[in-house]
Amino acid sequence: MAATAVLRRETGRRLRRASSQPISRAIWLGVLIGLVSGLGAILFSEAIIFATEHLLGAAAGFHPPEPLGEGGPGSDAFDAPDRLWVLPLILGFGGLMSGILVYYLAPEAEGHGTDAAIEAFHLKGGRTRLRVIPVKLLASAFTIGSGGAAGREGPTAQIGGGFGSFIADRLNLGAIERRKALAAGMGAGIGAIFRAPLGGAMMAAEVMYTHDFEADVILLGLISSIVAYAVFGSYYDYSPMFGNTADFEFKHAYELLYYAGLGAVCGLMGILYVRGFYGTHALFKRLNVPWIAKPVIGGVLAGCIGMVIPESIHVGYGWVQRSLTVEQLADFSPWLLLALPFARIATTSLTVGSGGSGGIFGPGMVIGGVTGALAFRIFHDVPGFPQEPGPVVIIGMIAMFGSVSHAPLAMLLMVGEMTGNLSLLAPAMVAVAVATLLVGDITIYKSQVPTRADSNAHRHRFAFPLLSALPAQRAVSPLPQIPDDYSLLQAISVVESSGSTQAVVVAANGTLVGDVSLESLRAGAAENANQPVTAIAGRIPSTIPADMPLDEALDRLTAQERRWLPVVDQHDRGRILGAFDAAALIRSYRRAVSSQVRPLTPVDEDVSTLELTLPEASPVAGLRLSEANLPPGVRILTVERDGHVTPPDGSTLLEVGDRLTIALPATTSARVLTRFLGD
């Protein structure tokens, strides 16, 4: 029995240790998020199929074409809706059901979903409410299934991100890990439903910013996206969404000029898409009718456009599939191709901009693809222009949405995976670069921020670069230590005499047992003052090494969502130095600012450089450099005094007010700052 208990404890300890390692945690957490997100994508896809069959199909007799990878025949002639007059009624009904679900159950499920997930990443610590998942799924299924011109990726991103956030919460992960789980869930959902796992993972990292990249989520995103893709594909199949694309290729360098022109056209169309969508959204915001009626009005108006141009409603990928070959593109009249991109912008703006639930990613790709088809129809007789519409259509998709989403890399990968053809990357890069330059800072995702420095998730690090030069050892508050054999009454005496409100419980060998607060001690003592303090000690999830930079220490504190964490000296058998909290951090920061400490560009990973001004309390003021007793490896590069900069030697006298440039091993920063600035 004793051996079994020891084995159980040792196994548990090893499992906890493995789960705390970043790589091992990314693997099991990524697999878990991927499994759940893949199942969510299947459920959402089936809900759309069911709603489309019983709403758009049964009521209007309209069966929109599907791409080859989703069962579309790819060659049959298109049959117009049997009952055109029903379309406004059906789309209005979809808007009504979506509005009811969103308005009464989860208002944050309104709109296209991806923006809400991005906002949760930047402003809400990666948290989303669990109820958003079923509400978004059902509301979007009603919107799309009734014929709404909306995409599947936005809802899938919000659903997958919601699963990631929920899983992280249930596992008691901190804010940093929860944000990663949210982003990984977004990528997993997108990668699964579009059969594009690499593009989905990169989309989750790229879509957060207009001019930056969330590299921290890539590993978790790749794992979860691959697993979600495997789950989704095992239920359906692993075929690329668009078929008959294997023969498309880039043949002549001069074609790049035409693709650059296509990129410019798609950039202009992207600007029109963004302006039209948010202009319509603002118009409906100002509309003086009950909120729940707005998606109904939007659906009815979109249905009226659909009566004239049925190709402008529903998801629309089938129309992209039918424009990939010369033979099928001939079925589109020139006037239809000319009107369809603008009609799509209008129906998407009315469907989603009015408050309906659905994505704007898919419509953006369809608009770009149809714009490419129109360009081919107009210019195919121009000498040197590509002789197949497929490459022009595909690159139009990439350039159009890659520019307005500020996710060009993800779009390049995603469309390559969706078509099974990567031979068009070179011309696609030219087109998306031109389109992105033309679009500038205009974005379809309003919750994006320019860079990580503008995000609440990273602002503290980028706003206070000095924190990276200060070690945690210089930002500690007193922290009483209570032996683990003390009673609650004895523990209260220790904490009260220290003037603190918190303490740590330690074993005889100095090992941390847990933490207590004065409030919890008094509450426990009210029941039994003689019980051991270990009975109420809470688990300390993490500690902060003494030489850890303050920006990393703040990250760790934020991730654990605690007010303080103990700082330990790992070079002195884990001796507890004190508590790291916001107040101690501010005190340390102010002391450093008063001494004008400034980090400089490091020499390499192991050698840092900084500047500081010797204060009056400096232990080395009045000493010669040879007498300063500096830690090994520390070098004074320059001394600035009275506006003159000189290289010092051993005889240089250090005076109050001297501005020093110091090179030092990164591990000695705490001792160096203490030596020059004092405690």
N, C-alpha and C positions, 0 to 999 in steps of 0.2 A: 504493500500500500504506500509506504514512504517513497519507494523508488518510482511508483506511478505518479505520485504527487510532484516529485522533483522533475520528472520528465514532462509533466503537463505544464509546470511553471516555466521550464526552460524552453519548451516549444512556443508557449505564449510570448515569452520575451523575445525570441528570435523572430516570430511573426510580426510583433509590434515594431521591432527594429527594421525589418524588411519593408514594412508598410510606410515607415517614416523616411526612407531613402527616396530622393526625387525620381530616379529612373524606375524603380520598382513600383512606386506609387502611380507614376504616369501609366505604367502598363496595366495594372489591375483597374485603375480608375477609368482609363481610356476604354478598356474592354467593356466595363459596366455601362458607361455612357453610350458607347456604340451599340450595344445590344438593345438598350431601351430606346434609343433614338431610331434605330433601324425598324424596330417594331412599331414605333409611333409613325414613321414614314409609311409603312405598309397600311396601317389603319387609316391614315389620312388619304392615301391614294385610293383605297377601296371606298372610302366615304365619298370622294369626288366622283368615282365611277358610278356608284349607286345613285347619287343625287343627279348626275347628268342623265342617266338612263331614265329615271322616273320623273324628272322635271322637264328638262329641255327635250329629251327624246319622246317621252309619252305625250306631253302636252302640246309641243310645237311641231313634232315630227322632224326634229332637226338632230342629225347625228354628225357633229363636226369631225373632219378627218383627223387621224392620229398619225404621228411619225412612225416610221417602220419599226423602230425599236420598241414601240408600245403597242404593236399589233396592227398598225395601219397598213392597208394593202399597198399603198404607194402608187397605184396605177388606175384605180377606178375613177370614173368621172364623178364630180361632186354633185350631190343632189341638194337642191335648195330646200329650205324648210317647207313642210306641207302647209303649215298655218302661220304665215308671217305675222298676222295681226295679233297672235298670242304672245309674241316675243316681249313687248313692253310689259304685259301682265306678269309673265313668268319672271323676268328680271326684277320687276317691282316686288314680287312675292319673295324672291331671294334676298333683296335688300331689307324687307320687313323682318324676315326671320333672323337675319344677321343682326339687325338693329336691336331686336328684342333681346337676343342672347347677350350682346355686348353691353347694352345699356343697363340691364338689370343684374348681370352677373360679374362682368369684368370689363370696365371701360377701357383698360389698357390694351385690350384685344382689338380695339378699333384700328382701321388702316392696314398698312402693309406688313407689319410684324417685325421686319428686320430693324427698323428704326427703334422700336420699343426695346429690342434686345440690346442694341448698341447703347441706348440710354441707360439700361440697367447695368451694363458693364461700367460706364463712366461715372454714373451718379448714384447708383443704388447698391454698390458693393457686390454686384453680380446676382442680386436677389430678385426673383420673380415669384408671384403667387402661384401656387399649384393649380388653382382653378382656371388660370389663364390657358392651360394646356387643352382641356376638353372644350372650353368655350371657343378658343381660336380654331380648333379642329372643326367643330360643328358649324360655326359661323362662316368659315371660309368654304366649307363644303357646300353650304346653301348658296353662297355668292357665286362660286364657280360653276356648280352644278346647274344653276338656273340660267347660265349663259353669261355671267358677268365677265367682263374683259379684265381678268386678274390672273396673276401667276400663282404657282404653288410654292415657290422657294421662300417667300417672306413668311407665310404661316409655318412652313416646315422649319425655318430657322428659329422662329419664336417657340415652336413646340419642342424642338431639340434642345434649344438653350434653356427652356423651362425645366426639362428633364435633368440637364446637367446641373442647374442651380439647385434643384430639389435634392438630387443625390448628394451634392456637396454639403448641403445643410444637414441632411440626415446623418452624414458621417462626421459632423461637427468640424468640418474643415474651415479654415480661416477665410478672410475676404479675398486674399490673393489667389488661393486655390479655387475659391468659388467663382471668381471671375474667369479663371482659366477653364473651369468646367462649363460655365455658361458658353464661352466662345467655342469650346470643343463640341458642345452639343449643337450649336448653330452649324458648324462645319459638317458634323456628322449627318444632320438632317438634310442639308443641301447636297452633300456628296452622295447620299443614298438615293434620293428621289430623282436626281439627274444622272445617276450612274457615273459620277465623276468624283471619286474619293480624293484625289490629289487636289483638284481644283476647289473642292469644298473646304478642305483643310486650309488651303492658302487664302480662300475667301474670308474665312473667319479671322485670320491674322491681318489681312489687308483692309477689310472694310471698316475697321474701327476708326481710321484716320483718313484725312484727305492727303496728307503729305508724310506719312510715317507708316510703321509696320509693327505689329505686336508679336515680336519674335518669340516671346515666352510661351505662347500658346501652341507653337507649331508641333512639338513632340506629342503632347496630349491630343491635339487636333488630328494629327496623322493617324494615330492609333484608333481613336474613336471613329474617324471617318472610314477607315478601312473596314473595321468591324461592322459598322452600320451598312456599308455597301455590300458586304458579304451576306448579311442577314436579308437585306432588301432583294438582292439578286437571287438568293436561294428560293425566295417566294415567287418572283417573276422570272427574270433571266438576267444575264450579264451583257446582253447586246447593247452597243451604243444606241443612244436615243435616235439619232438620225442615221439612216442607212443609205446605201448606194453612194458612198463618199470615198471609197478606197482608191479610186482612180484619179482623184483630184490632186494636182501637183503644181508647183511653181516652176515655170520653164524658162522664162526670159527675164533678164535683169531690168530691161526697159519697162516691164509691167509695174515695177515699183512706183513709177510716176503716176500711173493710173490709180494704184492703191492709195497713194498719198492723197490724191484728189478725192477718192472715196472716203478717206478718213476725215477730210475737211467737211464733206457733205454730212457725214454721220455726226460730227461734232456739232454742226449747226442744228441738225435734227435733235440731238441730245439736249441742247439748250432749249429748243422749243418744247421738248417733252417735259423738262423740269419746270419751265415757266408755265406751261399749260396745266400741269398737274397741280402745282401749288397755288396757281391763280384760281383754279376751280375749287381747291380745298378752302382757300380764304373766302371765296364767294359763298360757299355753303356754310362756313362758320358765321358769316354775317346774316344768313338767311333767317328771317324771323318766323320760324315754324318749330314745332317740337322736334327735339333732336332725333327721336326715333323715326320721324318721317323723312329725314334727309336722305338716308340711303335708299328709301323707297323712291323718292323723286329722282335720284341719280340713276337707279336701275331702270325706271320707266323711260327716261331720256336716252340712256344707252340702248335700250330695246328699240326705240324709235329709229336710231341710227342703224341698228341691226336689221330692221325691216328693209332698209335700202341697200345696206352692205352687210350681209350675214357673215362675211369673212372677218368683220371687225369685232366680233364678240367671242366669248369663251377663251380658252387658253391660247390657241393659235399656232401651236407647233406643227400641226398637220399642214398648214399653209406654207410654212417654211420648207417642209419636206417636199411639197409639190412644186416648189420653185427652184429645186436644185438641178433639174435637167431641162434641156431645151424643149423637149417634147411636152412636158407637163407645164412648163412656164408659158407655153403658147396658149394654154387654156385660159390664162388671165388676160383680160382685155387691157390695152394701154391705159384707158381711163381708170380702170379698177386699180392698177398698180400705182397710178398717180395719186389716187384718192386714199388708198388703203393706209399708208403710214399716218396721215393726218386723222383719218377716221379712228385708227387705233389709239392715238393720243387722246382723242376726245372721249372714246368709250372707257378707256382706263381711268382717265381723270374723273369721269362721272361715276364710275363704279366704285373706285377706291377713295377718290378725293371727297366724295360725299359722306364718307364714314363707313362704307362697306368694308368687309374683311377679305383681304386678298393681297397677293404680292404685286410688286411693280418691276421686279427683276425680269420675269418671263415676258411681259408685254414689251419691255425695253429691248429684249433680244429679238422678238418678233418684228418690232418696228425697224430695228437695224437690218434684219434679214430681208424684209420687204423693200427697204431702201436700196439695198444691194441689188435685188431683183430688178427694181426700176432702173437703176444705173445700167445694168446689163442690157435691158430692153432698149434704152436710149442710145448707148454707145457701142453696142456689140459689133457694128460695122466699121468702127474707127480702126484704122490700121494699128496692129499691135495690141489691141484690147483683148483680154482673155476670151477664149472661144467657148468656154463653158460657164453657165451662170453659177454653178455650185460654189466655186472658190470666192466669187464676188459676194454671194449671199452669206457665206460663213464669215468672211472677214468683216462684212457689214455688221453682223451680230456682235462680233468682238469689239469693233471700234465704237459702236453706238453705246453699249452699256458699260464697257470697260472704262470709257471716259467719264460718264456722269456718276458712276459708282466709285470712281477713284480706286479701282481694283483691277488694273490692266493685266498684271501678272496672273492673277487668279482666273480672269476671263480667258486669257490665252490658253491656260492649262485646261480649263473646264470645257471650252468649246472643242478643243482637241480631243478630249475624252468623250464628249457627247457625239462626235462624228467619227471617232476612231481613226483620225487622220491628223498627223502632226507635221506634214510636209509643207503646210502653208504658214508656218510660224514666221518666216522672214517677212513676207508681205503684210502679215497681220501685225507684226511689231511696228512696221512703218505706219500703217493706218491708225492703230490705236495711239501711237505717239503723237501724230498730227492732231487727232481728235482730242486727246487729253490737253495738249497745249492750247487748243482753241477754246475748250470748255473752261480752263482756268480753275478758279475756286468754286465754281458752280457745282452743286452736288444734289443727287436725288435723295440722299440720306441726311436729313437735317441734324440728326444727333451726332454725326461725325464731328470730331474736333481736329484741328490742324496736325498736332503732334502729341507725343506722350507728355510733353511738358504742359500741355493744355488740359490734360485729363486729370480728374480727381484721383484716378487710380495711381498716378505717378507724380503728381504735382509737387508733393513735398520733397521728392528727391531732386527734381530739376529746378525748383524754385530756390533751394538752399544748397548750392553745390559745396559750400564749406563743410556740410555735414560729412561728406565723403572723406575729409581730411582729419576728422576728430574721432578718436576711439571711444568706445562705450565706457571705458574705465574712467573717463573724465566727466561722465554724466550719470552719477549715481546719487541716490538719496539714502540716508541711514535705513537699515533694515534689521530689526531685531531678529535674533536666532533663538529658537526655543528647543531645548533638548526633547527628544521624542518620549522620554519617560516622565515628563512633567504632566501634572494634572491641569485641568482647565483653570482652576483658581490660581495656580502658580503662573500659568501662561498669561493670564490677564494682568498679573502684577508686572511681568516683564514688559509687556507691550505698553501699559500705562506709564511706566517709569521712563520709557524711551521717548514718549511724546509722539509716537507713530500710531497709525491705525491699522497697520498690516505687519505681518511677520512670516518667517518661514520656520518650518519644523525640520530639524536635522537629526540624523542618527549620530551615535557616538563617534563613528569614523568620519563624520562631516558630510555624509551623503544626504542629499535633499530628500525629504519625505513628502512634503506638501506645503501648502500655505494656509494661513488663517487670517481672519480680520478680527478687529476688536469687537465688532458687532456680532459676528458668529460665535466668538468665545463667550460673550455675555449671554447670548441666547442659549447656548449649550449649558452654561453654568446654572442657568435658571432651572434646568431640569435635574442636573447632577454635576455639581461643581468638582467632584473628585474623579470623574472619569478621565482617562488619558487624553491628551491633546490630539493624539493620532486618530481618535474616533471621529473627529470632525474636520481633519485636515483635508483640504482639496488637492486634486492633482495639478501639478504645475506642468503645462504642456510643453514648455520649452525654456531654455535658458539662453543668455546672451554672453558670448565670450568677451573677455575684457578688451581684446584688441580688435573687435569687430567695428568697422566704421559706423558712425551714427546713422547714416542713411539706410544701411542694411539692418541695423538694430531697429530702426523705426518701421521698416518693412515687416520685420518679424513680429514686432509688437502689434502692428495693424492686422497682420494675418491671423493672430490669435484672438483678436478682438478683446484684449484685456487692457486694464489701466496701467499695469506694470508687469515687469518680468525681472527675475534676479540676474545680476551680472556676476559671472564666476571667472576666476583666474585659472584657466586650463593648464597653465605652467606651474601651478602651485596646488596640485591635487584637488582642483575644483573649489578652492576657497571662495566663499561668498563675499563679494565686495560691497554689495548694496543692491538697491532696486533702481531699475531704469524706468522712468516714466516721463510724461510730457513736461512736467515742471523741471526735472533734472536736465532734460535735453535743452530747454530754453535757457536755463542758467549757464550751461556749458557753452551754448551758442553765443550768448551775450558776452561772456568772458573772452571768447575767441575774437569776436568782432571788436571789442574794446582794445585788443592787442593787434588788431588789423591782420589777423591770420588769413592767408589766402593760399589755396592749393594751386599749384602750377601744373603744367603738362608733365606726367610722369616720364621718367627716363625709360623704364620698361615695367614689366609686371611686378618686379621685386623691389624696384627703387623708385621712391616718390620724391617730389620736390615741393617745397612750400615757402612762403614768405611770412615773416612776423616781425612785430616791433617789440623790443624789450620793454616791459612795464617796470614801474618802480619796485615792484615786489619780486622781480626776477632774481633767482638764486645766483645767476652768473654775472649780474651787473657788477662792474668794478673788478672783475677777474680778467686775467689775460687768457687768451684762447687755449693756451697750453695747460692752464689750470682749471679749465671748465669741466673736466671729467665727463666728457660726452660719451654716450653709448658707442660701442664698436660699429664702424661702418658709417658714422655720421660725419658729413663734411660741410663746413661753412663755405659756400661758393663766393659770396660777395657780402660786403658790409657797406650800407649806405648811411652817410652821416653828413648833415648840413648840405645835402644836395650833391655830395661827391660819392661815387661808387668806387670801391677799391677791393682787390682780392686780399683776403687776410692771410696772416701767417701766425705762428705760435706766439709771437710777441704782441699781437694786436690786443689792445685793451677794449673790452666790451663795456659799453656805456648805455644808460637808460635812454631810450629813444632811438637806438640803432635799429635800422631796418635790415634784417638778415635774410639771405636766400640760402636755404638749407637743402642738401640732398641726404636722404636717409633711407635705410631699409624699411619697407612698409610695415614690418612687424614691430618696429621700435617707436612708432609714432607717439604712443602714450608716454613712454619715458622721456622722449625728446621734448614734448610739450610741457611736461612737468618740470623738466630741467630748466627750460627757458622761461616759462611763464609762472611757475610755482603751482601749488595745489589749487 
